[in-house]
Amino acid sequence: MFALDNEQLLQHESKGFTLTKESVNDLQLYSEQTDTLNVMFDLGSNYDIIIDKNVYETLLKRQTPRMYTNYRREGLTDTIAEFHDITVFCNGIAIPDCTLSYIPSIDRNVAGNIFAGKINFILANGDLYIKQRTDSALQVIQDGLPSLGLRLNVRNNTICVTALEINGPAEKAGLMLGDKVIAIDKGAIESDIMSVSSGRLEPYIRQAKSFTLEIERNGERKIFVIMRKRISI
């Protein structure tokens, strides 16, 4: 990011980038599945690309989404549709392996910080300078629900199950939204707020082929074993 009065430095640093003027609130993307897609560029959004209902209905004609329920807060649960492995083009630059998510309670087109991490960019006032990112770090940028079909996050200062894939491994094992997490793999990784905020917990779940989860539900403790291919309790 550059100060508005630092034009000389901006010109130097933006060599090799393509300019998309006044595109922070109206960034034009394109894909074979969606045609033109205008999004708002929002670094505060912890998603790849969020889409509105119109784009969702267009995608639904061409691809079957992965569906999961998401516990946002008490009394508010979304059913989210994820479309994976979509290559999006921005100003002629290809951004592969994008995840487009339809979240009914948001229902607007937003490119979030995961999308931003897939490109090199310079933000200058309302303009974006964009360049293809090719370094190895690009390979570890992921969005969407882990393959075990659940997400753990903080709600009311407690780690709990906040997302479940419909008919996915975790739901079939018997887990429910809002289950409070007591232990993960018998303490192999901490099940506390710091583990979530530091970013350690989600990679652990993404890389696991299976893991054991001890939870509390309605005052009763239960233990579940979640596996990618077969489920046991």
Secondary structure as UniProt FT lines:
FT   TURN            4..5
FT   HELIX           7..13
FT   TURN            14..16
FT   STRAND          18..20
FT   TURN            21..22
FT   STRAND          27..31
FT   TURN            32..34
FT   STRAND          35..41
FT   TURN            43..44
FT   STRAND          49..51
FT   HELIX           53..60
FT   TURN            61..62
FT   STRAND          66..73
FT   TURN            74..75
FT   STRAND          76..90
FT   TURN            91..92
FT   STRAND          93..102
FT   TURN            104..106
FT   STRAND          110..111
FT   HELIX           113..116
FT   TURN            117..118
FT   STRAND          119..124
FT   TURN            125..126
FT   STRAND          127..132
FT   HELIX           136..140
FT   TURN            147..148
FT   STRAND          150..155
FT   TURN            156..157
FT   STRAND          158..165
FT   TURN            166..167
FT   HELIX           169..173
FT   TURN            177..178
FT   STRAND          180..184
FT   HELIX           185..187
FT   HELIX           193..197
FT   TURN            198..199
FT   HELIX           201..207
FT   STRAND          210..217
FT   TURN            218..219
FT   STRAND          220..227
//
